[in-house]
Amino acid sequence: MAITTEFPISLRDPTLLDCRGLINGEWRHATNQKTFPVYEPATGSVLHQCADFEREEFLQAINAAYIGYKNFYNDTTAKDRAQLLRRWHDLIIENVEDCQL
């Protein structure tokens, strides 16, 4: 079951907005299908609903991130990491209009 809500801002690339959680390289909705609101601080209006994970899913995400971090730094060179950071920079520049909301 997809969790949907209307985002109040029109994005040039709507795929940039994903309110699922990333656990072990997989974008997921909470198993319980619960969400929590994300507020726009200046107005207090709800921007979107994001996945509200249970403790077990949260711990899965923390463990997967820790293992991924260890593997990433053990398996990549400084040059590899620099190339990834450069690609991240390029993606931000390509989507700067959507990043400046």
Stockholm file with secondary structure:
# STOCKHOLM 1.0

chainA/1-101         MAITTEFPISLRDPTLLDCRGLINGEWRHATNQKTFPVYEPATGSVLHQCADFEREEFLQAINAAYIGYKNFYNDTTAKDRAQLLRRWHDLIIENVEDCQL
#=GR chainA/1-101 SS CCCCCCCSSCCSSGGGCCCSEEETTEEECCTTCCEEEEECTTTCCEEEEEECCCHHHHHHHHHHHHHHHHHHHHHCCHHHHHHHHHHHHHHHHHTHHHHTC
#=GC SS_cons         CCCCCCCSSCCSSGGGCCCSEEETTEEECCTTCCEEEEECTTTCCEEEEEECCCHHHHHHHHHHHHHHHHHHHHHCCHHHHHHHHHHHHHHHHHTHHHHTC
//
